[in-house]
Amino acid sequence: MLIYVCVSTHGYGHAARQAAVLIQLHRLQPDWQLVISSSVDETFLALVLRHVPVGRRTVRWDVGMLQADALVVDQQATLQALQHLENELPQLVQREVDWIREQDSQCVVLADIPPAAAQLARQLDAPLVWMGNFGWDEIYAPLGGAFVDWANHATAAYQSGALLLRCPLSLPMNWSLPEQALGLVSADPEALPLDLERRLRADGRTKVLVGFGGLGYSLQSDLFKRWPQHLFLMPAPKVSRQLEQLGQIANVLLLPETIRFLDVMPFCDRLLGKPGFSSFCEAMSCGVALHVVERQGFAEASVLMDGLRSHADHRILSRQSLESGDWKLDQPLEPAAGPPLSAGGATQAAEAIRLVAINNVKQG
């Protein structure tokens, strides 16, 4: 059995949650061939997939929304990229159809959540499972203008499929498909290198994980000095000047690129970042409070923030507060308005995909 996973190129969150699902699916069916198909950075894929044997296909299945940085989208560049990809899709899909047929294996297509996956599944005559907390139709439609046609195109694609695996913190996704609701989708934390674990346990300061997704977000290094009673954990920046500046700050600990955020979360008290599905799921699963900057112009952000208010202790920051260093780390947390979300979404998704493969794949 081949499970072929089409993953959105928009950010790292889609790849992170599919890695969590594939880890669980490999435990259920270690003999199945798992393939992740995306243009997400290979270093990140290797980090989140750990030691699970997952094949790679480098394919850009969608555009999503192009961004100037972690908080700002570029609508005009997005429209241009959408048309460019549309022109390339026929050849791209045919290439992947040919490769999958060469594997001489029954196939299920799992999509998170590029509309073009519908074309692939249709040409293969393979079952199609969607998994996500939004569709690109719901992101494009509110933008109006030329985006409306792209929204309608996406909706038409989403209405074909065997199943929708609905993640928590979701937009409506009214696609007239059978669906299954999932709990929080997160992998499990793994042990840290012993020297790093000892250092974190020995440090009595409040520990704050700082992360703004794949694009990152550059904060002025002097802002961290405003919070000497806190230890900030963050990935080492790729710009050498920023790396040098942050490396000289006593309360900043730069994490090696081999360490997942998820693995340090059990040692952290708070997460400072932007609205993001996977970071929210991981933090909520680990009981880490969230300090989140508001984001405009992206429909998913509003439902994520509503979910944050309902299910997690938090503080909400304006962009001005973020950039001035007014991070509210000394303020009481706003308590969740409702109960916490249940965990186990990755396992639930893996079991559902397994059932689709067993029950819906054509024999012979």
C-alpha positions as CSV (number, residue, x, y, z in Angstrom):
1,M,0.0,0.0,0.0
2,L,1.3,3.5,-1.0
3,I,0.1,6.5,1.0
4,Y,1.0,9.5,-1.0
5,V,0.7,12.8,0.9
6,C,0.4,16.1,-0.9
7,V,1.4,18.8,1.6
8,S,0.9,22.6,1.2
9,T,3.9,24.7,0.7
10,H,2.4,27.5,2.8
11,G,4.5,27.5,6.0
12,Y,5.8,24.6,8.0
13,G,2.6,23.8,10.0
14,H,1.0,21.5,7.3
15,A,4.2,19.5,7.1
16,A,4.6,19.3,10.9
17,R,1.1,17.8,11.4
18,Q,1.4,15.4,8.5
19,A,4.7,14.2,10.0
20,A,2.9,13.5,13.3
21,V,0.3,11.5,11.3
22,L,2.9,9.5,9.3
23,I,4.8,8.6,12.5
24,Q,1.6,7.1,13.9
25,L,0.7,5.4,10.5
26,H,4.1,3.8,10.4
27,R,3.5,2.3,13.8
28,L,0.2,0.9,12.6
29,Q,1.4,-0.4,9.2
30,P,5.2,-0.6,9.2
31,D,5.1,-2.4,5.8
32,W,3.3,0.4,4.0
33,Q,5.2,2.8,1.7
34,L,4.8,6.4,2.9
35,V,5.7,9.3,0.6
36,I,5.5,13.0,1.4
37,S,5.2,15.3,-1.6
38,S,6.0,19.0,-1.1
39,S,8.5,21.7,-1.7
40,V,8.9,22.4,2.0
41,D,12.5,22.6,3.1
42,E,14.1,19.2,3.3
43,T,16.0,20.0,6.5
44,F,12.7,20.7,8.2
45,L,11.1,17.5,6.9
46,A,14.0,15.5,8.2
47,L,13.7,17.1,11.6
48,V,10.0,16.5,12.0
49,L,9.9,13.0,10.4
50,R,12.7,11.8,12.7
51,H,13.7,8.3,11.9
52,V,10.4,7.2,10.1
53,P,11.1,5.9,6.6
54,V,9.2,8.3,4.4
55,G,10.0,8.9,0.8
56,R,10.2,12.4,-0.7
57,R,8.8,13.9,-3.8
58,T,9.7,17.5,-4.4
59,V,6.5,19.1,-5.7
60,R,4.9,22.4,-5.2
61,W,1.2,21.6,-5.1
62,D,-0.2,25.0,-4.1
63,V,0.7,28.6,-3.5
64,G,-1.3,29.4,-0.4
65,M,-0.6,33.0,0.4
66,L,2.8,34.5,-0.3
67,Q,4.1,36.5,2.6
68,A,6.4,39.5,3.1
69,D,7.2,38.2,6.6
70,A,5.5,36.0,9.2
71,L,2.7,38.5,9.7
72,V,2.1,40.2,6.4
73,V,0.7,38.7,3.1
74,D,1.4,39.9,-0.4
75,Q,-1.8,39.6,-2.4
76,Q,-0.5,40.6,-5.8
77,A,2.4,38.3,-5.7
78,T,0.0,35.5,-4.6
79,L,-2.2,36.0,-7.7
80,Q,0.7,35.9,-10.0
81,A,2.0,32.7,-8.4
82,L,-1.4,31.1,-8.6
83,Q,-1.6,31.6,-12.4
84,H,2.0,30.5,-12.9
85,L,1.3,27.2,-10.9
86,E,-2.0,26.7,-12.8
87,N,0.0,26.7,-16.1
88,E,2.4,24.1,-14.7
89,L,-0.1,21.8,-13.1
90,P,-1.0,19.5,-16.0
91,Q,2.7,18.5,-16.5
92,L,3.3,18.3,-12.8
93,V,0.3,16.0,-12.1
94,Q,1.2,13.7,-15.0
95,R,4.7,13.3,-13.8
96,E,3.5,12.2,-10.4
97,V,0.8,9.9,-11.9
98,D,3.5,8.2,-13.9
99,W,5.8,7.9,-10.9
100,I,3.1,6.4,-8.7
101,R,2.1,3.9,-11.3
102,E,5.7,2.8,-11.5
103,Q,5.5,1.8,-7.9
104,D,3.1,-0.9,-8.8
105,S,1.2,-0.5,-5.6
106,Q,-2.4,0.3,-4.5
107,C,-2.5,4.0,-3.5
108,V,-4.4,6.4,-1.2
109,V,-3.9,10.2,-1.7
110,L,-3.9,12.3,1.4
111,A,-4.0,16.0,0.9
112,D,-3.2,18.9,3.4
113,I,-4.6,20.7,1.7
114,P,-3.7,21.6,-2.0
115,P,-6.8,21.6,-4.3
116,A,-4.6,20.1,-7.1
117,A,-4.6,16.8,-5.2
118,A,-8.1,16.2,-6.6
119,Q,-6.6,16.1,-10.1
120,L,-4.0,13.6,-9.0
121,A,-6.5,11.3,-7.3
122,R,-8.9,11.5,-10.2
123,Q,-6.2,10.4,-12.8
124,L,-5.1,7.6,-10.5
125,D,-8.7,6.6,-9.7
126,A,-7.4,6.5,-6.1
127,P,-9.3,7.3,-2.8
128,L,-8.7,10.9,-1.7
129,V,-8.6,12.0,2.0
130,W,-8.5,15.6,2.9
131,M,-7.0,16.7,6.2
132,G,-6.9,20.3,7.5
133,N,-8.4,23.1,9.5
134,F,-9.2,25.3,6.5
135,G,-9.3,25.2,2.7
136,W,-7.8,27.8,0.4
137,D,-11.4,28.6,-0.8
138,E,-12.0,30.1,2.7
139,I,-8.8,32.1,2.6
140,Y,-9.3,33.5,-0.9
141,A,-13.0,34.3,-0.9
142,P,-12.9,37.1,1.7
143,L,-10.2,38.9,-0.3
144,G,-12.6,39.5,-3.2
145,G,-11.7,40.6,-6.7
146,A,-9.6,38.1,-8.7
147,F,-9.4,35.8,-5.7
148,V,-13.0,34.8,-6.0
149,D,-12.4,32.7,-9.1
150,W,-9.6,30.9,-7.3
151,A,-11.8,30.3,-4.3
152,N,-14.5,28.7,-6.5
153,H,-11.9,26.6,-8.2
154,A,-10.7,25.3,-4.9
155,T,-14.2,24.6,-3.6
156,A,-14.9,22.4,-6.6
157,A,-11.8,20.4,-6.0
158,Y,-12.6,19.9,-2.3
159,Q,-16.0,18.5,-3.0
160,S,-14.5,15.3,-4.4
161,G,-13.0,12.8,-1.9
162,A,-13.7,9.9,0.4
163,L,-13.3,11.7,3.7
164,L,-12.5,15.0,5.4
165,L,-10.3,14.7,8.5
166,R,-11.3,17.9,10.3
167,C,-8.6,19.3,12.6
168,P,-9.6,21.3,15.6
169,L,-9.5,25.2,15.4
170,S,-11.1,24.9,11.9
171,L,-13.0,27.1,9.5
172,P,-16.3,25.7,8.2
173,M,-15.0,23.6,5.2
174,N,-18.5,22.9,4.0
175,W,-17.6,20.5,1.2
176,S,-20.4,17.9,1.5
177,L,-18.0,15.1,2.4
178,P,-18.1,12.5,5.1
179,E,-15.9,13.8,7.9
180,Q,-14.3,12.8,11.1
181,A,-13.3,15.3,13.8
182,L,-9.8,15.0,15.3
183,G,-8.2,16.1,18.5
184,L,-5.1,18.1,18.8
185,V,-2.7,17.0,16.1
186,S,0.8,16.8,17.5
187,A,3.7,14.4,17.6
188,D,5.1,13.4,21.0
189,P,8.1,15.2,22.6
190,E,11.3,13.2,22.5
191,A,14.3,13.3,24.9
192,L,16.7,16.2,24.6
193,P,20.5,15.8,24.6
194,L,21.5,15.3,28.2
195,D,23.6,18.4,28.4
196,L,20.8,20.6,27.2
197,E,18.2,19.0,29.5
198,R,20.5,19.5,32.5
199,R,21.0,23.1,31.6
200,L,17.3,23.8,31.3
201,R,16.5,22.0,34.5
202,A,19.2,23.9,36.4
203,D,18.1,27.3,35.1
204,G,15.5,28.8,37.5
205,R,14.4,31.5,35.2
206,T,10.9,31.5,33.5
207,K,11.5,29.9,30.1
208,V,10.0,31.4,27.0
209,L,10.1,29.6,23.6
210,V,10.2,32.2,20.7
211,G,9.0,31.1,17.3
212,F,7.4,32.6,14.2
213,G,7.2,29.7,11.8
214,G,9.3,29.0,8.7
215,L,9.7,32.6,7.6
216,G,10.7,33.7,11.1
217,Y,10.4,37.3,12.4
218,S,13.3,39.5,13.3
219,L,13.1,41.1,16.8
220,Q,15.6,43.6,17.9
221,S,18.1,41.8,20.1
222,D,18.0,44.5,22.8
223,L,14.3,43.7,23.5
224,F,15.3,40.5,25.3
225,K,17.4,42.4,27.8
226,R,14.1,44.0,29.1
227,W,13.3,40.6,30.6
228,P,16.3,39.5,32.6
229,Q,14.3,37.1,34.7
230,H,13.3,35.1,31.6
231,L,15.3,32.7,29.5
232,F,14.4,32.9,25.8
233,L,14.8,29.8,23.7
234,M,14.8,30.3,19.9
235,P,16.3,28.9,16.7
236,A,19.6,30.3,15.7
237,P,19.0,33.0,13.0
238,K,20.6,32.4,9.6
239,V,21.8,36.0,9.2
240,S,25.3,36.1,10.7
241,R,24.9,39.6,12.1
242,Q,21.7,38.6,14.0
243,L,23.4,35.4,15.2
244,E,26.3,37.4,16.6
245,Q,24.1,39.9,18.4
246,L,21.8,37.3,19.9
247,G,24.7,35.1,20.9
248,Q,26.0,37.8,23.2
249,I,22.8,38.2,25.2
250,A,22.9,36.4,28.5
251,N,19.2,35.4,28.6
252,V,18.9,34.0,25.1
253,L,19.6,30.4,24.3
254,L,20.0,29.6,20.6
255,L,18.8,26.1,19.8
256,P,20.6,23.8,17.4
257,E,18.8,23.1,14.2
258,T,18.5,19.4,15.2
259,I,16.2,20.3,18.1
260,R,12.5,20.5,17.5
261,F,10.5,23.1,19.3
262,L,8.2,20.3,20.5
263,D,11.0,18.7,22.4
264,V,11.8,21.7,24.5
265,M,8.2,22.6,25.2
266,P,8.0,20.4,28.3
267,F,10.7,22.6,29.9
268,C,9.1,25.9,28.9
269,D,6.4,28.1,30.6
270,R,5.3,30.2,27.7
271,L,5.5,30.4,23.9
272,L,5.9,33.8,22.2
273,G,4.8,33.8,18.5
274,K,2.2,34.2,15.9
275,P,-1.1,32.4,15.3
276,G,-0.2,29.0,13.9
277,F,-2.1,25.7,13.9
278,S,0.8,23.3,14.7
279,S,2.4,25.5,17.3
280,F,-0.9,26.0,19.0
281,C,-1.6,22.2,19.0
282,E,1.9,21.4,20.3
283,A,1.8,24.1,23.0
284,M,-1.7,23.1,24.1
285,S,-0.7,19.4,24.2
286,C,2.3,20.3,26.5
287,G,0.4,22.8,28.7
288,V,2.4,25.8,27.6
289,A,0.7,29.2,27.8
290,L,0.7,31.3,24.6
291,H,1.6,34.9,24.1
292,V,0.4,35.6,20.6
293,V,0.6,38.6,18.3
294,E,-2.5,39.5,16.3
295,R,-2.4,38.9,12.6
296,Q,-4.5,40.6,9.9
297,G,-5.5,39.6,6.4
298,F,-5.5,35.8,6.8
299,A,-8.9,34.2,7.6
300,E,-7.4,31.3,9.5
301,A,-5.9,33.6,12.1
302,S,-9.3,34.7,13.5
303,V,-10.4,31.1,14.1
304,L,-7.1,30.2,15.7
305,M,-7.4,33.2,18.0
306,D,-10.9,32.3,18.9
307,G,-9.7,28.8,19.7
308,L,-6.9,30.2,21.8
309,R,-9.3,32.3,23.9
310,S,-11.6,29.3,24.4
311,H,-9.1,26.5,25.1
312,A,-5.7,27.8,26.4
313,D,-4.3,30.3,29.0
314,H,-2.9,33.1,27.0
315,R,-2.0,36.8,26.4
316,I,-2.8,38.5,23.1
317,L,-0.3,41.1,21.9
318,S,-0.6,43.9,19.3
319,R,2.2,44.1,16.7
320,Q,3.3,47.4,18.3
321,S,3.6,45.6,21.7
322,L,5.6,42.8,20.0
323,E,8.0,45.2,18.3
324,S,8.5,47.4,21.4
325,G,9.2,44.5,23.7
326,D,6.0,44.9,25.7
327,W,5.4,41.1,25.8
328,K,3.3,41.0,29.0
329,L,5.4,38.2,30.4
330,D,5.0,39.7,33.9
331,Q,1.2,39.9,33.6
332,P,-1.3,37.2,34.7
333,L,-2.5,35.0,32.0
334,E,-6.0,35.3,30.6
335,P,-7.6,32.0,31.5
336,A,-9.3,29.8,28.8
337,A,-13.0,30.5,28.5
338,G,-13.8,26.8,28.0
339,P,-12.3,23.3,28.5
340,P,-9.0,22.2,27.0
341,L,-9.1,20.4,23.6
342,S,-8.6,16.6,23.6
343,A,-5.3,15.2,22.3
344,G,-4.6,12.2,20.1
345,G,-5.5,13.7,16.7
346,A,-2.5,12.2,14.9
347,T,-3.4,8.7,16.0
348,Q,-7.0,9.2,15.1
349,A,-6.0,10.5,11.6
350,A,-3.7,7.5,11.1
351,E,-6.4,5.0,12.0
352,A,-8.9,6.7,9.7
353,I,-6.5,6.7,6.8
354,R,-5.8,3.0,7.4
355,L,-9.5,2.2,7.3
356,V,-9.9,4.1,4.0
357,A,-7.0,2.2,2.5
358,I,-8.4,-1.1,3.6
359,N,-12.0,-0.5,2.7
360,N,-11.9,1.8,-0.4
361,V,-8.8,0.8,-2.4
362,K,-9.8,-1.3,-5.5
363,Q,-8.6,-4.8,-5.4
364,G,-6.9,-6.7,-8.2
